Each structure stands twice: as C-alpha cells, then as structure tokens.
Amino acid sequence: MELMAQAPGLVGARTRARGRRWRRTAEAESRGSQTASTAETESAPTGAVGRELDERKLEDLWDRHGGSAYALACALLGNEVAAAEAVRLAMADVASSIRDVSTQEAPRCLVGHVYRHTQEFAGATPGAALLSPVMVSMSQLAPVQRASLALCVFGGLTHREAAAMLDVPPSTVADLLTTGLRELGRLAAGDTATFA
C-alpha cells in the first residue's frame, strides 16, 4: 500500500493554492445559481444563514477531500491542467447541490462528479512531465485498471462502489486492483506494462 502512503504527498502546496482558487470559484458559481432560487423560497435572514452553512460545508469538504479529488483527477487523466479543470467543474457541481447532500455523502458525491468530468477530458494530451512518478506509472495502465485504482486509492471508494461507477462487476474491480498494483510494482522496478 505504498501508493496510499504517497497519496497525500502527491498534492503539495501548489495544489492547496489551486484548491483555494477552486473553492472561491465554486462558491461564486454556487452563490450565483442559488441567489435566484433562494430569494424566491426563503426569507433574507434564513437564506443568509443557509448560504453561510452551505459555504462552510463546501469549505470543509474541500479542506478534507480536495487534495484527494485532485489526485484522483490527475491519476485518471495524467494531465495536471485537465485535472484542475475537471476538479473545478466538479466543485461547482457540488456547490450547486450542497444543500441536498448529507455531510457523509458529500465526499462520494465529489468523487462521482470528478470522475464524470474527467471523462470529458479523457482525450487530453498527457502532461506527465509535471506529474509524480506514481502518476506517470498509473498513466501507463489500461484505462479501466487506472480508473479502478484511482477511484479506490484516491477517491476512497470501496471496490463495490467503484464497480457501480464503472459499470462492471465488483469481482472485476477486485481483480483489476490486484493486477494494477502488481503492474505498478513492475513499472516502478523499470519493467514495461502488460495491460490487463
């Protein structure tokens, strides 16, 4: 589980700075979309308190899980620029629906949005020169294998949750995780990948 131990270190100070920028953008987009609906359905004091609670919930979600969301996007895409945009879009989606999501479900919701938005950027040119060696190695795995590893390691999903998101049987994800970790070990040792 060396990969799990490295996960927090894969997103450094640069990521935290981006996180603050993404959070501000997501909050601004959320305020813009909520302003019209909130004005119609809530009184001013209650609406202000609700928005403040939503902003705190969103900020807490980013502080706790933003780095993992960015690492997940980098692992899926192999491109920091596309990963940053996918996470920004995911945070905006979460921000617009934060009121409807429980605190326990919010991280899984964020992972789902990140995964969906990374699929939009799947054809982006790899930016491996900027990525850590682990991310470069992951980009050499087959897409479904990379997605299984990324969703479970960086997204924090169980193999069953990842299987539901990937629309494959849980046993397939379990097999992909096992072979993917083995492949990463070989790639770290300098061998070439044999895609599963």
Buried (B, 14 or more C-beta within 10 A) or exposed (E): EEBEEBBEEBBEEEBBEBBBEBBEBBBEBBBEBBEEEBEEEBEEEEBEEBBEEBBEBBBEBBEEBBBBBBBBBBBBBBBBEBBBBBBBBBBBBBBBBBBEBEEEEBBBBBBBBBBBBBEEBEEBEBBBEBBBEBBBBBBBBBEBBBBBBBBBBBBBBEBEBBBBBBEBEBEBBBBBBEBBBEBBEBBEEEEEBEEB
